[in-house]
Amino acid sequence: MSGAPGDTQSGLRDRLTDGLYGLGWTAVKRLPEPVARALFRTIADQVWKRRGKSVLRLESNLARVVPGASPARLAALSKAGMRSYMRYWMESFRLPTWSPARIKASIDVRDAHRLTDGLDTGRGVILALPHLGNWDLAGAWVTTDLKVPFTTVAERLKPETLYDRFVAYREGLGMEVLPHSGGAAFGTLARRLRAGGLVCLVADRDLSASGVEVKFFGDTARMPAGPALLAQQTGALLLPVTLSYDDTPVMKARIHPPVEVPESGSRTEKTSSMTQALADAFAVGIAEHPQDWHMLQRLWLADLENREDRP
């Protein structure tokens, strides 16, 4: 018996999505780099001109980051934001072909000693990042230049074949990738940290609906508790990281001072304080480079509660 029309349409959409990503990883890396850059900038500009839901959501988010910005300023920021987002994809599609030397030359890391010194202690390190710049490139730098393997968590995507592509891509860059769902990820991350390993987590958007409420650019948002809880349970060092682009081919990275576990308070109070400290560090990097924050989804609680009224 055939499925319902909606099921058929969903299946076609999933196959198309998977096929497009597959084409990206096979074809884009073969293009001359200037051609690829020009192509993805054109795609970004065309998407921006359509003023679809993602672009409108990006502008709505940026309005919180840059309060008082005029409509013209927000439009310019969202256009730059889509170019930044497409640069991320262009680089990601090509990254598997980059040599270790090319990866090293493509990122400039400020205060890298905070990471290397932390790893030298053997206590384990957690790097927590927002959706800024190209976090896959930062991860590739860790595995190829520092030659340090690490474990991360990936959101389960639909179709499953697309999720498998992302896992294979990141594993090809030297990462151990755990699925976000299933409940076993936290225990595995804790074991890696207790063994002195490295864990990297994108941590500015809660995927569980049970995250920690934080003040973020003047309003309440919810961010995952995982980084703070892992630091408390394992004794690992918790380091916020922010990334940014400029007009050069080199991405900039900054490793911020560690978020310490408070000496007193309940586990809930400690987790809240540490997650707020992470949010504050993320806000510094995002405020300095708002166009590089690739947040095309709802984040603040007010936006989640009024979903039907907003783009």
Number of C-alpha atoms within 10 A of each C-alpha: 3 6 8 9 9 9 11 12 12 13 14 12 13 17 15 13 16 20 13 13 16 16 13 17 20 13 13 22 20 13 13 9 14 8 11 19 18 12 15 22 20 14 15 20 15 13 16 20 11 10 12 11 13 17 23 19 21 25 24 19 24 24 20 15 20 16 11 10 14 11 11 9 14 22 18 13 22 26 22 19 27 27 23 25 24 21 22 21 18 21 20 21 21 19 20 15 14 14 11 14 11 12 19 20 14 18 21 16 18 13 13 13 11 16 23 13 11 20 19 11 12 16 17 25 32 28 23 23 23 25 20 27 25 25 22 17 20 21 21 26 25 21 17 17 14 12 11 17 17 22 22 21 20 17 13 17 13 14 16 11 16 20 17 15 16 17 20 15 19 20 13 13 21 20 24 16 19 19 16 16 13 9 9 11 17 17 11 13 25 21 14 18 26 19 14 20 21 26 25 23 19 20 22 22 19 18 14 12 10 11 17 20 19 21 15 19 20 10 12 15 23 24 28 22 20 19 28 27 21 24 23 19 12 19 18 29 27 28 24 26 26 26 26 23 20 11 6 8 10 15 19 19 23 16 21 22 14 19 19 18 20 14 7 8 11 10 15 12 12 19 24 20 20 24 27 21 19 27 23 17 22 24 19 14 21 24 15 11 20 23 26 28 26 22 23 20 18 20 19 21 14 12 18 14 11 10 11 8 8 13 16
